[in-house]
Amino acid sequence: MLNIEDRFWSEILSGDSEAIQRMWASLNSQERVVVKGHLERLAVSTDWKAEQTEAARKALEVVEADK
């Protein structure tokens, strides 16, 4: 069974716009800054699998459209 943090990241990196929006909406403004920063680093990192960086890019597209 996934813990809350694992579930959050699973949803954020799922590629599913609705799931990403739902998880993003659950964050306060400080948490959003931290999560967005992590996604930005993940999106350009060469230390992760291509699928993970692409998932981070998708999540960023969704959250940036939510401004």
C-alpha positions in Angstrom: 0.0 0.0 0.0 1.3 3.4 -0.9 1.8 6.0 1.8 0.5 9.5 1.4 3.8 10.9 0.0 4.2 8.0 -2.5 0.6 8.4 -3.6 1.1 12.1 -4.1 4.1 11.7 -6.3 2.5 8.8 -8.2 -0.4 11.0 -9.1 1.7 14.1 -9.9 3.9 12.1 -12.2 1.1 10.0 -13.7 0.6 12.1 -16.8 -3.1 12.3 -16.0 -4.0 16.0 -16.1 -7.0 15.6 -13.7 -4.8 13.7 -11.2 -2.1 16.3 -11.4 -4.6 19.1 -10.9 -6.2 17.3 -8.0 -2.9 16.8 -6.2 -1.8 20.4 -7.0 -5.0 21.7 -5.6 -4.3 19.9 -2.3 -1.1 21.9 -1.7 -0.8 25.2 0.1 1.3 28.0 -1.5 4.5 27.1 0.3 4.2 23.4 -0.7 3.5 24.5 -4.3 6.9 26.3 -4.4 8.7 23.2 -3.1 7.0 20.8 -5.4 7.3 23.0 -8.5 11.0 23.4 -7.8 11.4 19.7 -7.5 9.5 19.2 -10.8 11.7 21.8 -12.5 14.9 20.0 -11.4 13.5 16.6 -12.4 12.4 17.8 -15.8 16.0 18.7 -16.8 17.9 16.1 -14.9 20.0 13.5 -16.6 20.0 11.3 -13.5 16.4 10.1 -14.0 14.8 7.9 -16.6 13.4 9.6 -19.7 9.9 8.6 -18.7 10.4 10.4 -15.3 11.7 13.6 -16.8 8.8 13.6 -19.4 6.3 13.0 -16.6 7.8 16.0 -14.7 7.5 18.2 -17.8 3.8 17.2 -18.2 3.1 17.9 -14.6 4.8 21.4 -15.0 2.6 22.1 -18.0 -0.5 21.3 -16.0 0.5 23.3 -12.9 1.7 26.3 -14.9 -1.6 26.4 -16.8 -3.3 26.6 -13.4 -2.0 30.1 -12.6 
